[in-house]
Amino acid sequence: MINRIGELSYLFEKISQTNISLNGTEDKIFSLLKEVIEKEAPDTILRVAGGWIRDKLMGKSSNDIDIAINNMTGEEFANLVNNYMKNKGMQTHEISVVQSNPDQSKHLATAMVRLFGLPIDFVNLRTETYADSRIPQVGVGTPEEDAKRRDLTINSLFYNINTGEIEDFVGGLQDLKAGIARTPMDPVQTFLDDPLRILRTVRFAARYGLKLDPSIIEAAHNPDVQKAFKEKISHERIWAELAGKKEGEKWKPGALIGQDPSGAAALLKQLGLLELIFDPTQEEMQGMGLTDEMVPWETEQNNPHHNLDIWGHTLSVVKNLVEQTKQPIKEDYETYLVRNLAGLLHDIGKRYKGIHGKNEEGHTTYHGHEDLSGKLAEIILNRLKAPKDIIKRVKVLIDNHMRAHVLLEEGVKEKAYRKYTKDLGEEWEHGIDLGESDALGKGGLTPEEISSETNRYQSLKENIKNSLPGGKAIMSRPITGNDIMELGVKRGPIIGQIMKIIDDKLLENPALSREEALEIAKEYIGINKKAGKKKKDEGGQVREWPGPHGPMISKNPDLGSGPYSQNNGLPYGGKPIKEYIKKQRKRRYKAKGKKLSAIDQLTKILYKGV
């Protein structure tokens, strides 16, 4: 985790002597608000709360100005400000009121109004009382009560606008100086009241490089707290803390796209949250047909390719990915999140005992772990209500993360490069980065070996780019379906079959011309028509099955056993057509009431009774 404790200590000593320094915009805003108080509400005290004062004390700029009011609601005071400005002939803006929404951790209505170009939130001081739910009973509170209800002491500080002084009711200044994450009250009760605070602790600790107070670690492992985390917190709220969310006009990055995503992952493990969030449930495993157990993340890999256990390797991969991520990608929150999630989950399939094997040397093998990891990631992210596009992007990176290593082998042709980019699309460079991070994450590498591995993957990336026509990952076909129909072919499966052949030819020859593509189509159509003229043979009636490379002809009246054409067009890797049809019927016809496609109807008629 990034260590900023020395920085925090230095900043604290500096601030204890000079107090908070306001910039020009902040000074204008606070001066205006003091005018409003003096003229319209002399008994009102305004305090800036939370993140703004924390960041200012650390020497960081912040536009996150949340103002707590002692004797009226946020909406009432915002209206007071707007009316005062109108009477002074100043430009005003519409007041936006965000109503309370406990499911989104908004327990009190907040009023937002723009002052001198910045969005300012107003809300009254409050106290919260919890029963059996994470949704509290909210009432008007004192500054001390408001401070104690917050998640961490460093977020419980106030800047009194009336006096210009810092107010600390819970020891937040001292914890900020020491770089410690601590709760204002007993952490067990704090987390039982709202278990989401554990994830907020992870986010802030990773963001600022804070050490966790031992009481926080102990409380997070409390069985009652873990039970409350599983039962009280919605998956949407967990996802928002991990991925980030938009609040009004502000985007708040989550733990996995913050300052230190690998540090956040380490904290999730330290607090016992990694398994609670990212382990598949029993129901999910049963749904996937997985009957063996998931071994712990800390399981040794017993493999010459790795010197670290599964978790140590995973954490190293996330750290490597973050370090090689350029700033423009970090500012693209979705892509940054996709990369980090792929790193975090790329080897989760290794934890499934059912794929563990042994080679002749007695080393553990994990054949197929990339496919299982991709499927598990898809199941887990769906449960967390992640956006479908993010799930799809994460899965394609995990599914293909071993291919980057294969592309480094001698004798690999440019066709393999183009096939890789075709399969991954715009994600292919992220795939190479994941492969590089995976290789560097084995542990025990010397600086020279690290440099050599890095150069190999960067050279691979350049070689792939040079193999792509115009640098495009997805090559355009020189002909369309309409072109094929103009050759006398009716709309149907044959068009897709021809397109697959064209795609394959493009991998070999990206400069494939329109004329060459049409010749390929004509040749295929000719073969197809020739095969279709056959009616009967010695064994009985001829039946055709439209495979991806042309119709497959069976001479057996009951489509008996035996593989056909050694995978030349036969689905399921060359398995008997009878077995294939049974699988198709089971998949397609089991659900009653669904309209059958044309090909399904044909299948039902031709192969009835199979």
C-alpha positions, 0 to 999 in steps of 0.5 A: 500500500502507498505510504503517506504517513510521513506526508500527513505528519508534515502537513499536520505540523504545518497546519497546526501553525498556519490554520486552513488557507482559503483560495479565492473562490472559497473566500468569496463563498464563505464571506457571502454566507457570513453576510447572509447569517449577519443580515438574515439569521444571526443565530445560525452557525455554519460548519463545513464538514467531512472531506473538504476539511480533511483534504485541505489539512492534507494540502490538497484542493477540494471542491467537495464543500458540504455545509452543516447548519445548526438550526434549520434544514438545508433547503431552508438555508439555501432559499435564504441564500438565494433570496439574499443574493436576488435582493443584492442583484446577484446572479442566482441558480436553481436550488436542487434538492436531493431527497433522503434515500436510505438505500443510497446512504442518503438519510437526510434531504440535501439542498444544492446550490451553485455559488461562484461556480461551485456546487455547495451542499447544505444539510442540517446537523443530525444524530442517528439511532439504529435499530435492526436495520442499517437505515437509522432514525434521524433527528436534529443533532449537536456538532458532537453528535454529528461527528460521532455518527460518521465513519472515520475520525478523519472525516468527522472534523468541522471548519466553523465558517463563523469563527474560521476555526477547526473543530475536532470532537473525536480526535480526528486531527491526531489520527490524521497526523498519525495516518490512522483509520479509526472509528469515532465510536466502538467499531463493532457497534459502528459496523453493526449499525451500518456494515457499509462503513467497513467498505468506506474504511477500505476506500479511505485507507487505500486512498490516503495510505492509512494504517488500520487501527487494530480495533477495526480489524478485530471488529470486521472479523466479528461474526455478528458484523460479518453476518450483518454485512451479508444480510444488511447491505445490498449488492448495488451498494457494495458495487458502488463502494468498489467501483464508484458512483456519480453523486450530483455533478461529482464522480466519486471513485470507488476503492478499485479505481482509487489511488491504490487499487492493489492496496484496497484489494489487500485491505479487503483480504485483511478485513475478511471481505474478499471472500464475502464479496467475491467467493461464489455462493453454494447456489452459484456453484451448484448452478454451474455444476461445480461439486468440489470445494473452493480452496483458500486464496492462500493455497500454494500453487506447487508449480514451477511457474509460480513462487507465490500462493494464489493470493500473493500472485493475484495481488502482485498482478493487480499491483503490476497492472496499476503501475503500468496503467497510463494516466489517460486510462486511469481517467477512463473510470470504466476501462480502469475498473475493467483492467483491475477487476480482470487482474483481481479475478483472473485466477479465481478458477485455480481455487476450484479443487475440481481442476487441480491435477498432477503432472509427471513431476508431481507439480499441480496443474490448472488446465482450463482455469482461465475458462472457469475464472471467466465464468466465475467472474461473470457469475460474481459480477452479475450478482453484484449488479455490475453493468453488463458491458463491464462484465463482458469486458472483464470476462473476455480479458480473463478468458484469454489471459493465457493467450498472450504468453502463447503469442510469445512462442517462436514460430507464431504467425501473424495470422495468430496475432490477427486472430487474437485481436479479432477475438478481443476487439478493442480490449486486445492491448489490455489483454497483453498488459494483463499477460505481462502483469501475470508473467511479472507476478510469479514472484522471485524475479531479478531486476534484469528478468523483470526488464527482460519480460517487460521488453518481450511483452512490449515488443509483442504489442508492437508486432501485433500492431504492425500485423494489423491493416491500418492498425485496426483490431477488427478487419472489415469484410470486403463483401456483405450478405447482400453481395452473396444474395446477388449470387443467387443465394437465399437468405439463410444459414449459408450466408453466415457460413460463407462469412465465417470462411471470409473472416478466416481468409482475412486472418491469413490475408488482410488485403483480401479483395472484393473480387477474391472474396466473391470467388470464395463465395461462388466456390462455396455455393457451387459445392453446396448446390452439388451436395444438395442434389443427392437424394438417396443412397444405398443406406436410405434417405439422405438428410442434410444438416446445415453446418458452419462449413456446408451441409453435412450429409448422413447416409444413415436413416436413423442418424446413428453413431459415429463421428462425421468429418473429423470436426469439418463442420460438425458442432461439438468438436466432431461428436456424433450428430445424434448426440449433437441433436439430442443436446440441441433438442434438450436446450431448445425445446425444453422451455414450452411456449417459446416460438421456434426458429426456422432452423429449430422447426426443421430440426424438429421435423427431420430428426423427430424421434432421435 
